[in-house]
Each structure stands twice: as C-alpha cells, then as structure tokens.
C-alpha cells in the first residue's frame, strides 16, 4: 500500500463520509412538511424518533455511505463488475503542484477498495 492511496482514501472518507454525515445532520434538523415527498417523510420520521433511534439511524446512514464508496472503488478496481456493461474503469492518482501541474502519477493497481476498507477497519479499531 502506498502513501498516495492512503492519502486519497482518507480524503475521500473525510469528504464523502464525514462531511456527508455533517450535511445529513443539518438537513435532518430542519423543519419539514412530511407530506411533500418520501424524503421529507423520512426526515420527519427521524425527527419524531427517540435519541437512541436517531443515533442508530445515523449509524445506518454512515455504514451505507461507507458500503457505497467501497462498492464504487471495487468497480474502479475491477473486483466488482458493472451489471450489463463490458466497460471497466482504471484510476491513476495525480499529485499536482501549486500551479495545478502534474508532478507525479501513481497507478492504483486495483487496491483502492482494499485500502479504503483497511482504513475504515483501522479507524474503527482505534475508536474502541
């Protein structure tokens, strides 16, 4: 595992998981009309739930985000296929300088999903 991939998956975790959960927390605290659509009905259901149930729902949302990121990384890595498609993706990480010019390219070599899941596991073990 290389430093660039570690840096990348940690940045994805911060951006997609942590910032996403902060966004959801804000959204789920806003006053909504539960009769507008299914989304506002879900928010109202969350708001009417006990603190313990809200915490469990936030845990489920976070795990769903983590699973989704992992699945997308698996598609990019080639370890998970796309249903009904013969297309495959390949990703290279490109470090840029202050001017935005590329200075280094690192192939991910199909290890994004494993690196991400390893980071999640390490983070969870350190939280105990």
C-alpha positions in Angstrom: 0.0 0.0 0.0 1.4 3.4 -0.9 1.2 6.8 0.8 -0.7 8.4 -2.1 -3.5 5.8 -1.9 -3.7 6.2 1.9 -3.9 9.9 1.5 -6.6 9.6 -1.2 -8.9 7.2 0.7 -8.6 9.3 3.8 -9.5 12.4 1.8 -12.5 10.5 0.3 -13.6 9.4 3.7 -13.4 13.0 5.1 -15.2 14.4 2.1 -17.9 11.8 1.4 -18.4 10.1 4.8 -17.7 12.7 7.4 -18.8 15.8 5.5 -21.7 13.9 4.1 -22.9 12.9 7.6 -22.5 16.5 8.8 -24.7 17.6 5.9 -27.3 15.0 6.7 -27.3 16.1 10.4 -28.1 19.6 9.3 -30.7 18.5 6.8 -32.4 16.2 9.3 -32.6 19.0 11.9 -34.5 21.4 9.5 -38.3 21.7 9.9 -40.0 19.9 7.1 -43.5 19.1 5.9 -43.7 15.3 6.0 -46.4 15.3 3.3 -44.3 16.8 0.5 -42.5 13.6 -0.6 -40.8 10.5 0.6 -37.6 12.4 1.6 -39.3 14.8 3.9 -41.4 12.0 5.3 -38.1 10.2 6.2 -36.8 13.4 7.8 -40.0 13.8 9.8 -39.8 10.1 10.9 -36.2 10.7 12.1 -37.2 13.8 14.0 -40.1 12.0 15.7 -37.8 9.1 16.8 -36.1 8.8 20.2 -32.5 9.9 20.6 -31.3 6.3 20.7 -33.2 5.5 17.4 -31.8 8.7 15.8 -28.3 7.5 16.7 -28.9 4.1 15.2 -30.3 5.7 12.0 -27.2 7.9 11.7 -25.0 4.7 12.1 -27.0 3.0 9.4 -26.6 6.1 7.1 -22.9 6.2 7.7 -22.5 2.5 7.1 -24.5 2.8 3.8 -22.2 5.6 2.7 -19.1 3.5 3.5 -20.5 0.5 1.7 -21.4 2.6 -1.4 -17.9 4.2 -1.5 -16.4 0.7 -1.1 -18.5 -0.7 -3.9 -17.6 2.2 -6.3 -13.9 1.6 -5.5 -14.5 -2.1 -6.3 -15.9 -1.2 -9.7 -12.9 1.1 -10.3 -10.5 -1.6 -9.1 -12.2 -4.3 -11.3 -13.0 -6.5 -8.4 -16.7 -5.7 -8.9 -18.3 -5.6 -12.3 -20.9 -3.3 -13.7 -24.2 -5.0 -14.4 -24.9 -5.1 -18.1 -21.7 -3.4 -19.2 -18.4 -4.6 -20.6 -16.7 -1.4 -19.6 -14.1 -1.2 -16.9 -12.5 1.8 -15.2 -8.9 2.4 -14.3 -7.8 5.2 -12.0 -4.5 6.9 -11.5 -3.8 9.4 -8.8 -2.0 12.5 -10.0 -0.3 14.8 -7.5 -0.2 18.4 -8.7 2.0 21.3 -7.7 0.7 24.7 -6.5 0.1 25.8 -10.1 -2.0 22.6 -10.8 0.6 21.0 -13.0 1.0 17.2 -12.6 4.2 16.2 -10.8 3.6 12.6 -10.0 1.3 9.9 -11.2 0.5 6.8 -9.1 -1.4 3.8 -10.5 -3.9 2.4 -8.0 -3.4 -1.1 -9.3 -6.8 -2.4 -8.2 -6.1 -1.7 -4.5 -8.5 1.3 -3.8 -11.2 -0.9 -2.2 -8.8 -2.8 0.0 -7.0 0.4 1.0 -10.3 2.1 1.9 -11.7 -0.9 3.8 -8.4 -1.2 5.7 -8.6 2.5 6.6 -12.1 2.0 7.9 -11.1 -1.1 9.9 -8.1 0.7 11.4 -10.2 3.8 12.2 -12.9 1.6 13.9 -10.3 -0.4 15.9 -8.7 2.8 17.1 -12.1 4.2 18.2 -12.6 1.3 20.7 
